[in-house]
């Protein structure tokens, strides 16, 4: 994996989308265009956080 | 002694949108709280004074009177943070957003649902209106966005451009309209991490409008296992067989304990809620339930 692939995988893991092993497999399956989409998302998603799979209850957000 | 730190109320199931990925079956989107439920919820809130009290739906802004009545039952010295989950459809203008938020007493935060499915009904300007008014009024604000695939994360760039609010990312569960329309998150392969996970909602109690109390707010409730996990009162729920088993259960261990073979698990079992449903559906766990 190159540097961008690792960035994408880390991004997916940080958001709880996949575990690290699965994230690596997933990134390897992506087309170049798909990688660009996720790379751009990782670049601008500074405030993105994971939520538990079905947790629809908010926690008090910062005002 | 029961401590209820986080309490959520599904205050009704009517909605102003018709999202294809809704967790509610379209046919079940007509519920409102009955009078006895409102009295019960007021009593629960008064007795337990949860630190976090949140209202979800359906669309919560269709139920402002009920929300106000229940949150008004909080003790005077309560440090609770009432909040709502909303689709933001009411925020057609800054003025309308202000009017609606001002009508909800004691509101401390707003969680807005926005993703490619909500976007079919909601112009982005309404999200901006709501965010700006929350900021102006000192009300917390965040967006929850759901994923059908990781590529849907591109929306985080779009949201980041609007403002510095938090964006919470959630996979679409295989329930309700999402299940009917085949829109649940597509797991790439079976992710073994789920075997070491626990119920993600075990620390939160939810009241489901017209149905009862449970820590479950997902697959078991919506896919036919409500009789095991829904109860008439919080006390009944916390003393239930379901709660006793699930509050400390590691899902992989529970699956094996009840005769499941981890090698048989498929990609769609990769979320805790999907695995939990699979356990109830395919193992002998319900046969070991004590008879009433």
Interface residues (C-beta under 8 A of the other chain):
Chain A: X11 X12 X15 X16 X17 X18 X19 X21 X22 X25 X26 X29 X34 X37 X38 X40 X41 X42 X43 X44 X45 X46 X47 X48 X49 X50 X51 X52 X53 X54 X55 X56 X57 X58 X59 X60 X61 X62 X63
Chain B: X6 X8 X23 X52 X54 X56 X81 X83 X85 X108 X109 X111 X138 X139 X140 X141 X142 X144 X147 X150 X151 X153 X154 X155 X156 X157 X160 X161 X164 X165 X166 X167 X168 X169 X170 X171 X173 X188 X189 X191 X192 X193 X200 X201 X204 X206 X217 X218 X219 X271 X272 X273
